Amino acid sequence: MTATPPPIKILPIQLAEEPGLRFLDLRLIGERLTALREIASLRYFDRQMDGFLLFRRFNPMKRRQFLATSASVLAAASLSSCKKDSGKTLRLYTWADYLDPKLVTTFEGQFGCKLEIDTFDSNEAMYAKLKAGASGYDVYTPSSYMVKAMIREQMLVPLDHGKLPNLKNVDAAYLKLALDPKMAHSVPYMMASTCLAWQSSKIPNGEASYAMLDRPELAGRITLLDDMREVLGAALLSLGLGMNSIKPEDLAKARDVARRWKKNIAKFDSEQYKSGIASGEFYLVQGYPSDLLQVTEENEDIVVKIPKEGSAFSCDDLCIAKDSSQVELAHSLINFLCDAANAAQNMQKIICHSPNSEAYKLLSEDFRGNPALFPDEAVMAKCAPIDDLGDALALWSKTWDEVKAP
C-alpha cells in the first residue's frame, strides 16, 4: 500500500530581511499567478534561500518531473523586489548556485529591475546552445578559455571601462595570468584550481598527488571528472608536460595514463562526486573546491588539496552578450559584482575565490587562509589556466573518445 505523504503546512513566508519586500503566502497560489522561473528550481530555494522553508517533500521527484507535475497547478509566484513599473529584466546565463541570492535582491532593488538566472552545466553545452540560436541573454559567465572562443566568434560586446569603476579592485597579480589581461571583453568573476579530495579515515596515508589514482586498494572507490580538459590535463601534468599541450605525442602519452586510471575508478562523474564522497560511497574524487569545501563543513574527515604536480586553473569571467538588449544594465551588474563588499559576501556564500584585492581585506581569516581556495605561490606556479585549443580541439576530442571507449 502506498504511504500517505505528510501534510504540507502552509505558512506565509518572508523571502528576505530587507524592508519593503513582498511576502509569499502559499494560500494565495491560484489567486495570484505570475512569472518566476526560480520557483521551478527546488535546489535554488532549498540551498540558497537561507532560513526559509517552502514545504516539506515526501519521496521528492527529479526537477523535470516536478516541473511537469506542477505546471498545471503552479505557474509561478511573483517574488520580484524590483521597483514598480521599471519593466527592465536582465538575463544572466551562468553556472548553478553561483550568486548569493541576497545580492540578487540587493541588485534588483538598487537598479529597479528583475534579474533572471538561467544555468548551464558545462562551457561546451553553453556554447553549443548559443551557436544553435539561443538568444535573449545579457550576461554570461563562461570560463576564460571559452571566452577566447566567443571573442573569436564575435559573440561578445567590448566592455566600456568608463562604466566599470570597480575594475580597480581586480587582483593585478591574477591579471598577469589571465587570458584577457586588459579586460577588453571580460572581467574575472570566480577562480579555482581543481582539487583531489579524500576521506582521511579510509586513506590515512593520503597525499595530494595523482599517484593516488593508481592505488589498487582504492579500486572502484574513485571518481574523475567527466571532462576531457580536466582528466587529460591532469594526465599531462602527472607526466611533467604542459596541460594545454597540442602535441600528438604528448596527448598519446596522456591517453595511456588516463586509460590506466580508468581501470581503477568507479566512473567519470561531474555531478555526483560531492554527495558520493560525503556518503562514503567514494573514498577519493577529483572535483572543484567550491563543491568539496561545502562537504568539509559537515564532514571534517574529508581532506581537500591541490595535487602537488599542479592542476587545471580556471577562471569564470563576466561578459556581455553581443545581442544584449540591456548593455547598460549589464555593465551595472558587472560593476556591482566587482564592488569589494559584494565580492567578499559572494565569495563566502558560494565558497569560491573572486580575484578582487579589496575584497580580500573583508574575508574571515579562516576563509582567506584556506589553501584550496588561496594556494601559496609554489603550488600556484604549477597550476595552469585551461586555454583555448583552437584547431587542436579535434585532436583532443579524438583522444578523449579513445579514453572513454570500452
N, C-alpha and C positions, 0 to 999 in steps of 0.2 A: 504494500500500500504506500502511495506517495506521501511523504511527510508534508505537513502543513507549514508554510513559511511563517516565521514570526511576524507579528503585526508591525506595520510601519507607523511610527509615532510621528504625527505631523505637527511641526512647530514652526513658528516664524523664525527665520534665521538671518542674523546680521552678517553681511558679507565682508565688512571691513570696519575698522575703528574710526576712520576719518569722518568728520561731521558732514552731514548733507547727503550721504549716500543712501540709496534705496534699500529696502528690505525685501526679501523674498519670502512670502508666506505660501507654503505648498498648498494651502486650501484654495488659493486663487487660481491654481492651474486649471485651465479650461475656461477661465474668465478673461485672463489677460495673456494671450499667446503672441509673443513677438520673437524676432530672430535673435538667437545666440548660439553660435557654433560650439562654444566651450561646454554647454550643458551636456552635450553628447559625449564628452570625454570624461569618463569616470575617473581616469587616472589624474586628470588635471585637478579635479576637486579633491579626490582622496589624498593626493600627495602635496598639493600646493596651497589649498585654502586652509591654512593652519587654524585649528581650533573650532572649525565649523562642521557640524555633522549634517549631511544632506539626508541620508537614510541608511538603514542597516540592510545589507543584502543577504539573501539566502540562496545558496547554490549559484553564485554570480556567473553571468554569461560573459562570453567574449564581447569586446566592444562592438563588433559588427552585428552580432546577434542582438545586443542591447538596442542598437540603433534601429534595426529592422522591427523589433518588437514594440519599441516605444514610439515609433514615428507616428502611429495613428492616434496616440494618446497625448503626446507632448511634443509640440513643435519646438518651443524654447521659451524661456522667460527673459525679459529684458533686465539685464544687470548693469547696464552701462552707467558709468559715473561721469559721462561727458556732460558738458554744459548743454542746456536745452537748445534745440534749434540750430546746432552747429552744422550738422549734416556731413561732417568730414569723417571719413574712415580711412585708416592706414592699415595696409595688409602686410604682415610680417611672415615670411616663409623661413622657417628655422627648424632646429632640432627640438625634440620633445623635452619639456621641463627645463628650458634653457633661459628663462627670465623670471625673476621674482614677481609673483602676481601683485604684490603691493606696489612695485614700481610701475606695473601696468596701470593700476588705479591712479597713481600719482601723475603719470604722464597724461592719461586721459583727462584728468581734472585740470591740469596745468595748461593743456593746449586745446581744450574744448573739442575733443574728438573721440572716436572709437578706435581702439587698436585690436584688430582681428589677427589671430595667430593660426597659421596652418603649419603642419610639420612634415618633415621628410626623415628617412632613416639612413640615408647614405648620400654622399655627394653625387654619385653616379645616377641614382634614382631621381634626385632633384634636377640634374642637368638634362636627363632624358625626358622628363616631364615637360620642362620648359621648351626644349627643342621640338617636342611633339606639338607645341602650340598652346600650352597652358599660359594664361596671362592674368593680369589683374593684380599682381603682387607689386609692392613698392620697395620693400627692403628684404634682402637675403642675408643669410649668414653661412655661406659655404666656406670650406677650408681653403687656405691660401693657394694651394696648387690648382684647385678648381677655379678660383678667381682668375688666375692667369689664363686659363682656357676660355673663360667667359669674356675676358677683355679681348682676347684674340678674335672671338666671335662677335664682338661689338654688342654685347648683351647688357653692358653696364653704363651708367652715367658718370662722367668725370666729376669728382667732388669739388664743391666750392668751399675752399678753406675759410673764406670770409664768413661763412655761416656756421663754422665749426670752431669757435674759440677754445673749446675744451681739448682740442688736439694737443695743446701744450702739456697736458697731463700724461700723454702716451709715453711709455718707457723707452727712452732713447737707446738703451742697451739692446732691447728687443728689436728695434727698427734696424739695427745692424745685421740681424739675421733674417728679417722679413723679406718676403718675395715682392712686396710692393713698398719699399722703404720710404718713398716720398708720399705715400698715402694718396696717390693720384686718383685711384678708383676704389680704395677700400681702407677701412680702419680696423686695426686688430681689436677683437672682442674678447675671446677666451682662448687660452692656450694650454697645452698639456703634453707630456711625454707618456707614451703607452707604457704600462707597468705589468709586472708579474705580481700576483697575489697568491698567498698560500696559507693553509691552516697550520700554524706552528705546532699544534698538538699532534697532527698527523705527519708533519715533516719537521721534526725537531732540529735536523741539520740542514735546514733550508738555506739557500744562498740566492742572491739576486743575480742569477745567471741563466742564460739559455741552456746551459748544460743540464739543468734540472728536467728539461723536456725529454731527455733520453733515459731517465732513471726507470729501470724495469719495474721497480716496486710501485710505481705510480701509474702503471698501465691501466687505461680505462678510466682514470680519475683526473684527466687533464682536458682543458678546452683551449683552443686557439681561436682568435677572431676569424670570422668568415669574411676576410678582407685580404685581397692579394697584396696590397701595398704594405699592410702590417706584417703578414706572415713571410712573404718573400723578402721584405725589408729586414725583418729580424734574422732570417737565414743569412742574408748577405752580411749583416753586422756580426753575426756569430763567426763568420769566416774572415773577419777583418776587412771586408770590402765595403764600398760605399753603398748605402741603402737605396740610392736612386740610380744605380748603375744601369746602363743600357747595353752593356757588352754581352753578346750572346754567350760567351764562355763563362762569365760571372753568373748569369741567370741559370745556366745549366747546372752549375755547382749549387746554387741556392735551391733549385728544384729538387736535387737529390737530398739535400738536408731536410727540406720540407716534407718530402715523401717519407723519410725516416721518422720524423716527428709524427707524421700522420698515423703510422703503425702503432704509436704509443698513446695516442689521445682518444678521448671518447668521441669528440666531434669538433667540427669547426662551428663556432657559435658567436654571434654578436648580440644576442637578445637575452639569453637566459643564464649567462655565466654569473651574473650578480646574485640571483636567487640560488643558483646551484652551489656556489661556494658558501653562501650563508646557511644553507640547509645541511651542508656536509656531503652532498652528492659528489662534488668535485673537491679535490684537495689543492689543485694548482690551476690557475687560469691566467690567460692574457687578457687585459682589459684596460679600460680608461679610468683614471684616478677619480673623476667625479662620481662614477658609479661605485667603485670599490671602497672609497673612503666613507661613503654613506653606510656601507655594510659594517665597517670597523667601529662606527659609533654605537652599534648594538652588539658587536662581537669582537672583543679585544684579542681573540685568538688569531685573528687574520692579520697577516703582515702584507703591506703593500710597498713595493720598491721598484725603482727603475733599474733594469738589468745593467750590470757593470760593463757589458760590451757596448752599451748605448741603446738607443731606442728611436722609434719614429717620433719626431717632434712636430706637432701640428698646431696651427692656429686657425680658428674660425674668425672670419672677418665680416664686418658690416659693410654692405654695399647697396647701391640703389639701382633698381631695375631700369633698363633703357625705356620701357614703355610705362613707367610710373606716371600716374595722374596726380600724385601728391609729392612732387620733388621737394618742395619747401618743407613740408611736414616731415618727410623722410630725413632731411638734414637735421631737423629739430630732434628726432628720435636718436640719431647717432650722437649728436652733441649732448643730449640728456644722458645717454648711457656712458659717456666719457667723463661726466661730472665725477669728481673724486668720491663724494659721499655715496652717490648712486652706485658707482662701480664697486666700492667696498661692500655695500649692502648686498649687491647682486652676487658677488664672489662668495660670501659667507652663506648665502642662502642655497645656491646651486652647487657649492663646493668645487669651484673652478678658479683658475688663476687668470685674471684680466691684466694685461700689461699696462698698468696705469700707476705711474710712480707716486703720484699724490695720494692715490687710494691706499697704497701700501702702508702709509703712516696711520691709517684708520683701522687697520686689521688687528684682531686679537693676536697676542703673542703665540698662542698655540697654532693658529691658522697660518700665520706668517712663517712659523718655524717648521712646517710640515715639509719634509724633503721630497715627498711625492709630487707636491704642488710647486715648491720652490727649491729645486735641486741646487746643490753647490756648483761652483764653476767647473770643477773637474768632471763631474757627471754630465753637466750640460754640454761640455765640449765634445762629448762622444755622441750626443744626440744630433740628429739632422732633420731639417724640415722635409716633409713629403713634398716633392717638387712635381711640376707638370712634366709628363713624359713625352709630350708632343707626338711625333710619328712613331716613337718606340712603344706606344701603348699597345699596339697589336702584338708585339713580341712578348710583352709582359702578360697580356691576356692569354696568349697561347701557352706560355709557361705555367700559368696558374691552372689552366684547363688540364694540363698534364699532371699537376699535383692532385687535383680533385678527381681525376679519372679513377675508376675502380681498379 
